[in-house]
Amino acid sequence: MVILEKPYVSNELKQYLEEQKTAVLKNETALSVDRDHLLNLSESSEFKAKYDKKTRLYTTSENALEWIYQNIEDPELINSINLMKDKANFRKLLKSIYPDFFFQEVSIQELKEIEPSSLKLPLIVKPSVGFFSIGVYTVNTLADWEKTLAEIAREIGGWKDRFPESVIGSAKFLLEEYISGEEYALDVYFDENGEPVILNIMKHDFTSSTDVSDRLYYTSKEIIETNVSDFGAYLKKINQLIGAKNFPAHIEIRVDKDRIVPIEFNPMRFAGWCTTDLVRFAFGLNTVDYYLNAKKPEWTSLLRGKEGKIYSLIVLDQPKVEKEIVDFDYNLLIESFQKVLCLRKLDYKVFPVFGFLFTETEAGNRKELDSIIKSDLTEYISFA
């Protein structure tokens, strides 16, 4: 069973759902897809009736959680969602594993009243619940703290047009210690016994310690083989506290030598905007199909012949510029890479990104990846 929601549904997923006649909740997003692909749509009451605790339910976006909260009577499922969704409660849950990890949840007003000299830097500031549009802030200095407060104040101004005062006033922020190490993003599901099944491992690179962008993720035979066993054992330990079963999640962690620390667990979905498809382009693994049909990857066969290759997901996020953008040169972008596997163009007047690019690169020739991660993309943009 699948719930499609904004912001995006890939053509690959649309085709799969049509071919497999998978039950899809009839909502606005599904109806827009159904114009071009014949989906097996179910009215809300029918979809709800089909669900039981053994059913595997997948969503393309956490926008679908509201429907789940209102319609699915499964305390175990709802509890797992809540534990992952609320970042502060998630940190409290893991206190027994990370007793010395610093975190603090504060209201907007309390955030303003904090004496910055009392803070132990560096630290991260982010919404306790990933509901609002503001991002993650790295605070290395007292000057960074002032900039962060100013940026949050600007964002809150926009909330007033979209949310009631009761919601804005109750918004919480999480302050937590900066997690060092290499960052990875995982797509995983927990089976009927709560055992983790890893379907995707992507390394997330940055340009510096203050960079929090999502520009570059990549995977390879080496990344999968080196980490799948250790990450699986780690997730098994974590899920003994969560108790998720028949449950998909997109998980971000950092690894510093032998220490693995979670950044966040995102419930009921894999990598956002259907970018979980990177592993499909790289190794032929359809993550949604594997989850819905309880399949487990045979990595030895999936990775055969993939030596010396890097498979990347490049997020074409818009730069923060004052000028009006009138065009983006996708052809010039494509020419910058050895092998493009897929280009997904988006309406940059509607979305904060120009699209997503999936590429294959020779491991010994990373110049194109080193270049794109540093680029502000203005070389591809025409301004008014």
Stockholm file with secondary structure:
# STOCKHOLM 1.0

chainA/1-384         MVILEKPYVSNELKQYLEEQKTAVLKNETALSVDRDHLLNLSESSEFKAKYDKKTRLYTTSENALEWIYQNIEDPELINSINLMKDKANFRKLLKSIYPDFFFQEVSIQELKEIEPSSLKLPLIVKPSVGFFSIGVYTVNTLADWEKTLAEIAREIGGWKDRFPESVIGSAKFLLEEYISGEEYALDVYFDENGEPVILNIMKHDFTSSTDVSDRLYYTSKEIIETNVSDFGAYLKKINQLIGAKNFPAHIEIRVDKDRIVPIEFNPMRFAGWCTTDLVRFAFGLNTVDYYLNAKKPEWTSLLRGKEGKIYSLIVLDQPKVEKEIVDFDYNLLIESFQKVLCLRKLDYKVFPVFGFLFTETEAGNRKELDSIIKSDLTEYISFA
#=GR chainA/1-384 SS CEECCTTCCCHHHHHHHHHHTCEEECSHHHHHHHTTSCCEEECHHHHHHHCCTTSCCEESSGGGHHHHHHHCCCHHHHHHHHHHHBHHHHHHHGGGTCTTCCEEEEEHHHHHHCCGGGSCSSEEEEESBTTSSCCCEEECSHHHHHHHHHHHHHHHHHHTTTSCHHHHHTCEEEEEECCCSEEEEEEEEECTTSCEEEEEEEEEECSSTTCCCCCEEEECHHHHHHHHHHHHHHHHHHHHHHCCCSEEEEEEEEEETTEEEEEEEEETCSSGGGGGGHHHHHHCCCHHHHHHTTCCCCHHHHTTTCTTEEEEEEEEECCCCSSCEEEECHHHHHHTSSEEEEEEECCTTTSSEEEEEEEEEETTCCHHHHHHHHCCSGGGEEEC
#=GC SS_cons         CEECCTTCCCHHHHHHHHHHTCEEECSHHHHHHHTTSCCEEECHHHHHHHCCTTSCCEESSGGGHHHHHHHCCCHHHHHHHHHHHBHHHHHHHGGGTCTTCCEEEEEHHHHHHCCGGGSCSSEEEEESBTTSSCCCEEECSHHHHHHHHHHHHHHHHHHTTTSCHHHHHTCEEEEEECCCSEEEEEEEEECTTSCEEEEEEEEEECSSTTCCCCCEEEECHHHHHHHHHHHHHHHHHHHHHHCCCSEEEEEEEEEETTEEEEEEEEETCSSGGGGGGHHHHHHCCCHHHHHHTTCCCCHHHHTTTCTTEEEEEEEEECCCCSSCEEEECHHHHHHTSSEEEEEEECCTTTSSEEEEEEEEEETTCCHHHHHHHHCCSGGGEEEC
//
